[in-house]
Amino acid sequence: MQAHPFLKVGWTLLSSVYTVVQQQQLNDRDIQGLAESLREVVGVATDCPVAEIKGTPDVIESIVRLSLEVASLIDECTKGSFMIRLVKGQITDVKGRIAKCQGELKDLYEKLKTRIMAYSAKAALSKEIRDWLKVTNPSINHKSARDTHVKGTGSWLPKDERFQEWLDEPGKAMWITAGPGFGKTVLFSTSVEAVNTHTSAHGSTCGCAYFYIDARSGASQKFDNLVRSLLDQLCFNQGDIPDAIKRLYGVGRGWHPEPTLEQLKTTLGEVVKGLDKVYILIDALDECDSRAELLDWMRSLQSSTQGLHLFATSRPERIIEERMSNFSHVRIPLTSELLDNDIRTYVDAHVEASEDLRILMTEEMKKKLRVRGDGM
């Protein structure tokens, strides 16, 4: 963990204070105690995750201000002998300023300690609940999709007027459809990146959660695990742990029974309603082991939640089309015309990466590949 930039200033000032104390052989207990109090506060502040603890940045700024005051005060004490200051009647002023700095340092230390204890308790409870939820980690699939992504492909979607409208206006789902091989999952990962960028500017009242349903993994096919993952992302990427997930877990109870799917869905609904804006993105609806139940839940969540933005991809299967027709959505079918630039970029990138292909592949051959691919 890197130290806060302001704390680096504090350590520099603290170092100079100790150097002066040693060089000038100051034996005054008040001065030594002041330097020690400053060292203790700066040390505690350096060890805490400043960006994650509410109110801590203000405390850090106060520490730097006090560091400057202490350095200035000790510097004054070294410019003249203690007896000369006493004769001039300045000792009372110096003692008073030392006591004031000591008092402020004590207050800052207590504030930091209280906030760090609360943060540590929250972190411990978060870990308990997350371990209990047994969440499937969607970032593994996301990384795989981003590793497959070819730079320049899929960039049309975040710029699309329909996507921009969906991003800004809640209440409608966006549904991307295409057959196998059209790159839906990679395009989905591009959407996740775009939404994360969009929501990062809105603070803790705006949530984003995504899930890759994957037929190659039994756990990633289950509707139950999808709900658990969405809960995990929306509950523990925010400032405070929502009361709804605490009730589900049973904070304060000695035992924590396994939640039912109905309980998980109800809790997720409560968490979503507690946020101003929520973006939920689900890839490959057709690969879910409970497609009808998943789609009915999506419709119910949309109809009961303001500020909800749903995004999904799937193959154009009849059961999905029937269920999607029951709630408001915008559908974007992926066609060869829509994906022509992506296919060109993809082919060019792979040809450029292979010396043999660069020699063999003509522009005419590249064109035939794109045409015969028909969007795939």
C-alpha angles and dihedrals in degrees: 000000000000119000118250110263090240090054090055086060089049092052091049091052091044091053091052091048092054091046091054093046091052097042094047092042091226108188096177105127093212092057093045091048091050092052091048093049090051091050091051095050095045090048094052092046092051092055095053127085096247098188093053100049118080115242094005097116089061090052090050091054089050090052091054091048091051091046088058091048093049092047090050092047094050090045089056091051091056097051096073137019119270092242093054089053090049092052091049091052094241098122093087091054092048093046090049093051091048091052091048092052091046090052093050092047090051091051092049091049092052092048092051093046092050093048094045091050091051091047092049092049091050091048091051092049091047090054092048093052094043092050089049092050091056092212127202106230110233094189090078091062090040092055091048091052093047091049088054093047116107113217112255096026120112093016090121093070100064087048094048113113091227091055092046091051091049090049093054103035122056124209101063128084122221115221123192114196134186141132124264118300098028094112098250094151094050090047088049090055089053088054091051090053091049093049093047089053090049096048097044089075094055101064130220096327090070119069135192128191131168139181136193112214104208126189090199090066120054092206093052092053095060120101089211092060091047091057091046091052094048089049091051094051096046096043103044104035090064133078101261131024107254116246090231094065091043089056092047091051093043102235108207094024121112094227134042115202121205109271121239121236089250091054091049092051092047092050092048089051091053092048092049092050089053092064128075094223130013129185116196117184123187125184125207104008088180091065095058116112090224104037098159093049092046093051093046089051091050090052092047092048092049094049094048101041130071117206094030121142114189123193126181143166130203147141112275096261121164098238090052093046091050094050094043090054088066095068139041114276145144115230124207113188111201109235134178089251092053093047099040095106091045091052091048091050091046094050093045092050093052093045091049091050093057122063091200093052092047089058097043104035118087125191089252091055091049090052092051090050091055094047095046091045089064092202097321 
